[in-house]
Amino acid sequence: MIVVMLIAGIGAILAGLVAIIYGIPVQEFSFGNTLIFAGVIGLCTGMIVLCISAVVAELKVIARRLADPRTRVSARRCCHRRPRPIAVLFSPATARWRKIPATRPRR
């Protein structure tokens, strides 16, 4: 799928460049302007398709890493303690009767 997107993106970029180059000498007529507009649209579309193919490639890498059981991090290792509800943290009664522990800075 990525290879097809790369080929389509490169093809659109090349077709856009050819249309722009062919439309520049004929710019005085409406046909030249139309070719230049179509070439710019093709060029931009090709760049967008190339960027989307790069995003799809990165998403495949992320999916592979998430599917690999060796790279998974358990919830017990990453969380130090269960978070308190916000109502308990900011209620006046809680602040008066006991100190709220400071959160640890992230490393």
N, C-alpha and C positions, 0 to 999 in steps of 0.2 A: 504494500500500500504506500509506503514512504517513497519507494522508487518511482511509482507511478506519479505521485504528487511532485516529486523533483523533476521528472521529465515534463510534466504538464506545465510546471512553473517556468522552466527554462524555455520551453516552446513558446509560451505566452510572451516572455521577455523578448525573445528573438523576433517573434512576429510583430510585436509593438515597435521594436527598433527599426525593423525593415519598413513598416508603414510610416514611421516618422521620417526616415531618411528619404523614402520615395515621395512623401508629401511636401517636403521643404521646397524643392524646385518649382512645384506647381502651386505655391501658396497664394498666388494672386486670384486663383479661381476657387470656387466653393469646394471642388473635389479635393484640392490640396489641404484646405482647412479640415475637411472631414477626415482625411487620412491622418493628419496630425492628431486630431482629437481621438480617433480610434486607436492610434499607436500609443498615445499616452495612457489611455484606459487599459490597453493590453499590457503595457509595461508595468503599471501599478498592480494589475491583477496578478501578473506573474510573480512580482515581489511578495504579494500577500500569500500566494500559494506556497512559495518557498518558506516563508516564515511559519505558516501553519504546519508544513511538513517537519520543520525543526521542533515545533511544539509537540507534535505527535511522537517524534523520536524520543524526546525527553519523557513524555508520559509512559512510553513503553518501558523505559529504564526504571521509572518509579514503580510501575506495576510489577516488574520482575523483582525489585528489591522488597516490595511488600509481600510478595508471594513466597519469598525465600524464608524458611523458618529460622535460619541462623541469624538474620538481621533484625528480627522482631525484638522489640523491647517490651518487657512485661510491665504491666501497670504498677506492680509492687515496687519495681526498681526506680521508676521515674518519679513517683509521687511520695513525698515524705510523710504526709499525713492527710487525712480527709479534710477538705475545706469546710469551713463553717458557713452557715447561711448568712446572707448579708444582714438580715434583720437582727441576728444575734450580735454581729460585729458592731453595729452602729446604734444599738439601743442604749438609752441613757442609763438604765439600770445595770447593764453589763459593764459599762465604763466606770460606774461609780463603785461597784462592789469588787471588781477584780480587774487586774491589768490585762489588757489585750496583748498577747505576745507579738513582738515585731516579726515581720516576715523575713525569711532569709534572703539575702541578695542572690540573684541568679549568677551562675558562673559562666 
